[in-house]
């Protein structure tokens, strides 16, 4: 018996069908079938289905004898389904990586009859909006009914966000009706009749927002079919579930919300038919209004419902126009206010900065920052700590973004970026220490010292070296890059390799401090007791193997693209392994501390402030091309390289050396190779030793002191 049948109606989706099928067939969970129903599609969709079916036996193609529409095509596919569960997906959408494994795990853990999954909306211009129902799914009990969790009725009423036990549909005799809005008369009765519902708040479906072709963007009188489906839905709900007043009231409100949304949409009901559509809404209102009423919302939505009850179309239209004008005006006013306020703050700040430049340099002030004001971390943090010890008369002040203020350690003096104290410190600090460049408007004053610590030993090309690799360049203003680098007095490097790379990438008149990386001082002197304590702080069972996965950023891939399916890997590594996943800092907006690991096997540590803590807790690092490998190697722990796209990365991004020739440990270029490395506990001590000798020879615990003595005390 197959665990899951994915029913896929296909009609006029030749441009999207391949992506949909690829997203299914590349999932780590494989115990599923695809029942694709060719609804007499007049384009190349049928040919595409045939090609996929010839390549993969999991794809079965059923051809409808005539074009029957989405609902009846789903019924046809359901009749051929063999899985314990069935999932009605739309063939112009696609699944997120790891979605099927997550669905399978949730269903097996809950034995649910119905699973409601999360989704996001993907627009043609690349914008991605999170599904508004994820909060409802997160807050829902582990297993529930609609009576126990009535807010589940507020989730989008579509078939593709529900995974259903197949024999439940047989017991209920529930199937799709013909016509538009067929989801209405299917999803609501199903929700009310299911006795075991569960929720999965992660994104499973990428819901494509098509510019053309969807019924939601087709003007015509077929939108009147929504009334028949709501009549059928309410009748089935009463027949199958006998809902209580709370659920009936919410269902009534959901009906009003849906009908008004259809009417208000510019590309649905024709203008000449809207008064008639409104009259049908009024009839539905009075036919199904409960004696106890319903929980009517306030504001504009509540006003619409009251006007529907009165049957006043003219007032409804007038109110709609007024609300649209008010919303547009309010939005425009808010945008203008924000824009003017931002410009005003910036202008005032820059004027204040210029005035502060007229005042003397504060010789007792050192200004620190890291990762574009993301917090107290990296090389600048290690230098600040050592400077407090060796030159206590120099006051340390950090710059942080507003979103990171809460993560500043207690007792650390700081200013918020954009504030007047920030501009004052920026103008008058004697020392400026950063691991990235300061803003363009900052003036390098005579008598001040700028220290660029950088934030990693380079594998990928940087600075002027990126001229030969334009595909990966985000900052094309190379002249501006050099102007910023011209402000550096010192450039801190971890080894000779880095010194050589920076000389070509940033050909400016700074002094190189080839002293090792200050942030690695802690790692160089770390003890086993510290590692044990760190695991205890994170709540990790000391008997577990801890793998820290640190992927790098790929500029040419859409944000959020996963090169490795971590859920699939976690399943392969087994219950005795904890996988800590740390995304690139470009993807982390707010610092956060993960809750204790406990029984979880995958933990997102992307927002954890101090990455060195994670290095200590880990038994092995898994990475692709992240500079974290050079730091982790200081601990002399095993490293594994997963390089499935090395040729692409090397050509597009450009690299300073061939990682495949001098890796710090075993290298996998396929997923199967990666699993084999971990299952065999494969190591390459000789490769790691050679790697450490080349890149880590200066990391002896004294790098920060060497920087402080040269920069602050002028000791050569």
Buried (B, 14 or more C-beta within 10 A) or exposed (E): EEBBBBBBBBBBBBEBBBBBBEBBBEBBBEEBBBBBBBBBBEBEBBEBBBBBBEEEEBBBBBBBEEEBBBBBBBBBBBEBBEBBBBBBBBBBBBBBBBBBBBBBBBBEEBEBBBBBBBBBBBEEEEEBEEBEBBEBBEEBEEBBBBEEBBBBBBBBBBBBBBBBBBEBBEEBEBBBBBBBBBBBBBBBBBBBBBEBBBBBBBBBBBBBBBEEBEBBBEBEEBBBBBBBBBBBBBEBBEEBBEBEEBBBBBBBBBBBBBBBEBBBEEEBBEEEBBEBBBEBBBEBBEEBBEEEEBEBBEEBBEBBBEBBBEBBBEEBBEBBEEBEEEEEEEEEEEEEEEEEEEEEEEEEBEEBBEEBBEEEBBEEBBBBBBBBBBBBBBBBBBBBBBBBEEBEEBBBBBBBBEBBEEBBEEEBEBBBBBBBEBBBBBBBBBBBBBBBBBEEEBEBBEEBBBBBBBBBBBBBBBBBBBEEBEEBBEEEEEEEBBBBBEBBBBBBBBBEBBBBBBBEBBEBEBEBBBBBBBBBBBBBEBEEEBBEBBBEEBBBBEEBBBBBBBBBBBEEEEEEEBBBBBBBBBBBBEEEBBBBBBBBBEEBEEBBEBEEBEEBBBBBBBBBBBBBBBBBBBBBBBBBBBBBBBBBBBBEBBBBBBBBBBEEBBEBBBBBEEBEEEBBBBBBBEBEBBBBBBEEEBBBEEBBEBBBEBBBEBBBBBBBBBBBBBBBEEEE
